[in-house]
């Protein structure tokens, strides 16, 4: 018994940490960090918080830190991401076990007269595109967890209340329903509220992109969501092989 106890202690001390969680940050310029001081965006803050628990994957390198890969492309709409990003990821590092998805801003931001645009039709179209994107991603990526965020309300930085896109509010309100339908199809998708805590007067670099303060808040929300996906080591599962070995030595 004394030998068994010592063996357990030694092997536990030598047991490596559980595998690092691979993460794909996918989307548009809000993913690659436009508006932040050095293009680190929210990923800088997520990496600082989680360190070696995660490993970002992607063909781009944005930001002043190691492990700065991403799949964010400025100007991409939801359909651009579906057609141009998702089917090509397997040619590089492949998909992470968790995907951070922020998309939709470019479906709204360039409407010249948002108050006379058919906001409901535009939002419904974007939501249908989002559902199609999610289904396509599962077809390519297999069994992964997709964390889906809402998008910021686009405005004029000098007067945040003067330039409003009602379609974005409708789109954001509809995202949880899209996620619920995808979950009902047997996939692991989760809605993450990134944007409700942002202040248009203090957290944006321009009318669309967050500044460092805004990305820090978004990074905190992603970090909380990722923490819920990182499994804690089960002591029983670690000990089981050791006790089996001890029994065989009797």
PLY file of the C-alpha trace (Angstrom):
ply
format ascii 1.0
element vertex 250
property float x
property float y
property float z
element edge 249
property int vertex1
property int vertex2
end_header
0.00 0.00 0.00
2.85 2.37 0.81
4.35 1.72 -2.63
0.95 2.32 -4.26
0.48 5.64 -2.48
3.96 6.84 -3.50
3.35 5.76 -7.08
0.10 7.74 -7.20
1.77 10.85 -5.80
4.70 10.65 -8.20
2.55 10.03 -11.26
0.11 12.79 -10.37
2.97 15.21 -9.99
4.26 14.17 -13.39
0.86 14.26 -15.10
0.81 17.00 -17.74
-1.97 19.56 -17.85
-4.98 18.74 -19.95
-4.73 19.58 -23.65
-4.78 23.21 -24.67
-8.13 24.40 -26.06
-7.78 25.41 -29.71
-9.79 28.49 -30.65
-10.68 29.95 -34.06
-11.63 33.64 -34.03
-13.72 34.11 -37.18
-15.44 37.18 -38.60
-14.74 40.62 -40.00
-12.65 43.63 -38.89
-13.99 43.34 -35.34
-12.19 40.00 -35.20
-8.81 41.12 -36.54
-8.83 44.17 -34.29
-9.41 47.29 -36.38
-9.74 50.26 -34.04
-7.39 48.92 -31.38
-4.02 50.59 -30.99
-1.96 47.68 -32.33
-4.56 45.44 -33.99
-4.72 43.04 -31.06
-8.45 43.59 -30.67
-10.29 41.44 -28.17
-7.89 38.53 -28.74
-5.13 40.38 -26.89
-7.26 40.46 -23.73
-8.52 36.90 -24.08
-4.97 35.61 -24.42
-3.78 37.68 -21.47
-6.57 36.23 -19.33
-6.34 32.58 -20.39
-2.70 32.22 -21.36
-1.62 28.69 -22.19
-5.12 27.33 -21.66
-5.92 28.34 -25.24
-4.23 28.35 -28.63
-5.58 30.68 -31.32
-5.61 29.25 -34.85
-5.84 31.12 -38.16
-3.90 32.19 -41.23
-3.72 35.89 -40.24
-1.40 37.35 -37.62
-2.78 40.51 -36.01
-1.65 42.07 -32.77
1.50 42.65 -30.69
1.55 39.29 -28.92
2.46 35.68 -29.53
-0.38 33.38 -30.59
-2.09 36.22 -32.47
-3.68 34.16 -35.24
-7.21 34.87 -36.45
-9.63 34.53 -39.36
-10.99 38.08 -39.42
-11.38 39.91 -42.73
-12.35 43.56 -42.98
-15.46 44.27 -45.01
-16.72 40.69 -45.01
-20.46 40.17 -44.78
-21.99 37.04 -43.30
-22.16 35.45 -46.75
-18.54 36.40 -47.51
-17.50 34.51 -44.39
-19.61 31.51 -45.38
-18.28 31.34 -48.96
-14.71 32.61 -48.66
-13.51 31.86 -45.12
-15.15 28.68 -43.89
-14.41 26.39 -46.88
-10.71 27.37 -46.91
-9.80 27.03 -43.22
-9.01 23.32 -43.61
-6.20 24.26 -46.03
-4.31 25.88 -43.15
-4.42 24.92 -39.46
-8.00 23.73 -39.51
-10.75 24.63 -37.06
-10.32 25.00 -33.34
-12.50 23.08 -30.92
-14.19 26.39 -30.14
-15.08 29.09 -32.67
-15.61 32.73 -31.69
-17.91 34.19 -34.34
-18.69 37.88 -34.78
-20.34 38.73 -38.08
-23.05 40.91 -39.55
-21.78 44.47 -39.15
-21.03 44.81 -42.86
-24.57 43.72 -43.73
-25.75 47.02 -42.20
-22.97 49.54 -41.84
-22.87 50.80 -45.42
-26.57 51.53 -45.89
-26.70 55.21 -46.91
-30.11 55.99 -45.42
-30.80 53.48 -42.62
-34.04 55.15 -41.54
-35.58 54.61 -44.97
-34.08 51.17 -45.46
-36.40 48.21 -44.89
-34.76 47.36 -41.57
-36.96 44.35 -40.88
-36.28 42.75 -44.24
-32.54 43.44 -43.96
-32.40 41.98 -40.46
-34.37 38.88 -41.42
-32.10 38.34 -44.42
-29.01 38.66 -42.23
-30.44 36.20 -39.69
-31.15 33.68 -42.45
-27.58 34.16 -43.69
-26.27 33.62 -40.15
-28.16 30.35 -39.77
-26.82 29.20 -43.14
-23.29 30.19 -42.09
-23.57 28.20 -38.86
-24.85 25.10 -40.64
-22.10 25.38 -43.24
-19.49 25.74 -40.51
-20.65 22.54 -38.82
-20.51 20.75 -42.17
-16.86 21.73 -42.57
-15.71 21.73 -38.94
-17.61 18.78 -37.50
-18.27 18.60 -33.78
-17.15 22.00 -32.51
-18.55 24.60 -30.14
-19.51 27.89 -31.80
-19.89 30.95 -29.59
-21.94 33.52 -31.51
-21.82 37.18 -30.52
-24.05 40.10 -31.32
-22.66 43.19 -33.09
-22.25 46.82 -32.00
-24.76 49.49 -32.90
-23.14 51.52 -35.66
-23.08 55.27 -35.02
-21.25 58.54 -35.46
-18.47 58.78 -32.89
-18.90 62.58 -32.52
-22.59 62.19 -31.69
-23.41 58.55 -30.92
-27.15 59.16 -30.77
-27.45 60.80 -34.18
-26.70 57.91 -36.50
-28.71 54.81 -35.83
-29.27 51.56 -37.71
-32.53 50.01 -36.52
-31.80 46.85 -38.50
-28.90 46.06 -36.19
-31.20 46.04 -33.16
-33.52 43.62 -34.92
-30.60 41.44 -36.00
-29.13 41.31 -32.50
-32.52 40.47 -31.03
-32.90 37.58 -33.46
-29.51 35.93 -32.93
-30.52 33.88 -29.84
-33.40 32.38 -31.84
-31.02 31.35 -34.63
-28.69 29.78 -32.08
-31.61 27.91 -30.49
-32.61 26.41 -33.85
-29.06 25.27 -34.52
-28.91 23.70 -31.06
-32.20 21.90 -31.74
-30.47 20.30 -34.74
-27.96 18.73 -32.36
-25.10 21.23 -32.53
-23.21 22.97 -29.72
-23.84 26.67 -30.31
-24.11 29.38 -27.66
-25.07 33.04 -27.78
-22.68 35.47 -26.10
-23.66 39.08 -25.44
-20.59 41.13 -26.32
-22.08 44.50 -26.97
-24.61 45.55 -24.32
-21.86 46.84 -22.01
-20.21 49.04 -24.61
-20.47 52.83 -24.29
-20.65 54.57 -27.66
-18.99 57.71 -26.34
-16.00 56.08 -24.62
-15.49 52.61 -26.12
-15.25 53.25 -29.88
-12.44 54.41 -32.13
-14.85 55.43 -34.89
-18.48 54.84 -35.82
-17.99 51.08 -36.18
-14.91 49.74 -34.42
-14.21 49.58 -30.67
-11.08 51.15 -29.21
-8.82 49.45 -26.68
-11.31 50.05 -23.86
-14.13 48.57 -25.92
-12.12 45.55 -26.99
-11.15 44.97 -23.35
-14.85 44.66 -22.48
-15.47 42.35 -25.44
-12.43 40.30 -24.45
-13.80 39.89 -20.93
-17.10 38.59 -22.29
-15.34 36.10 -24.58
-13.11 35.01 -21.70
-16.12 34.25 -19.51
-17.72 32.27 -22.32
-14.52 30.33 -23.02
-14.04 29.52 -19.34
-17.37 27.70 -19.49
-16.05 25.48 -22.30
-12.71 24.54 -20.69
-13.28 21.28 -18.78
-11.91 20.93 -15.30
-9.76 17.82 -14.77
-11.74 15.03 -13.16
-9.67 13.62 -10.31
-11.42 10.26 -10.52
-10.50 9.86 -14.17
-6.88 10.72 -13.38
-6.68 8.25 -10.53
-8.53 5.34 -12.12
-5.62 3.99 -14.22
-3.29 4.29 -11.26
-5.52 2.31 -8.94
-6.00 -0.33 -11.64
-2.21 -0.61 -11.92
-1.94 -0.92 -8.13
-4.51 -3.74 -8.03
-2.63 -5.66 -10.68
0.55 -5.49 -8.60
-1.05 -7.25 -5.63
0 1
1 2
2 3
3 4
4 5
5 6
6 7
7 8
8 9
9 10
10 11
11 12
12 13
13 14
14 15
15 16
16 17
17 18
18 19
19 20
20 21
21 22
22 23
23 24
24 25
25 26
26 27
27 28
28 29
29 30
30 31
31 32
32 33
33 34
34 35
35 36
36 37
37 38
38 39
39 40
40 41
41 42
42 43
43 44
44 45
45 46
46 47
47 48
48 49
49 50
50 51
51 52
52 53
53 54
54 55
55 56
56 57
57 58
58 59
59 60
60 61
61 62
62 63
63 64
64 65
65 66
66 67
67 68
68 69
69 70
70 71
71 72
72 73
73 74
74 75
75 76
76 77
77 78
78 79
79 80
80 81
81 82
82 83
83 84
84 85
85 86
86 87
87 88
88 89
89 90
90 91
91 92
92 93
93 94
94 95
95 96
96 97
97 98
98 99
99 100
100 101
101 102
102 103
103 104
104 105
105 106
106 107
107 108
108 109
109 110
110 111
111 112
112 113
113 114
114 115
115 116
116 117
117 118
118 119
119 120
120 121
121 122
122 123
123 124
124 125
125 126
126 127
127 128
128 129
129 130
130 131
131 132
132 133
133 134
134 135
135 136
136 137
137 138
138 139
139 140
140 141
141 142
142 143
143 144
144 145
145 146
146 147
147 148
148 149
149 150
150 151
151 152
152 153
153 154
154 155
155 156
156 157
157 158
158 159
159 160
160 161
161 162
162 163
163 164
164 165
165 166
166 167
167 168
168 169
169 170
170 171
171 172
172 173
173 174
174 175
175 176
176 177
177 178
178 179
179 180
180 181
181 182
182 183
183 184
184 185
185 186
186 187
187 188
188 189
189 190
190 191
191 192
192 193
193 194
194 195
195 196
196 197
197 198
198 199
199 200
200 201
201 202
202 203
203 204
204 205
205 206
206 207
207 208
208 209
209 210
210 211
211 212
212 213
213 214
214 215
215 216
216 217
217 218
218 219
219 220
220 221
221 222
222 223
223 224
224 225
225 226
226 227
227 228
228 229
229 230
230 231
231 232
232 233
233 234
234 235
235 236
236 237
237 238
238 239
239 240
240 241
241 242
242 243
243 244
244 245
245 246
246 247
247 248
248 249
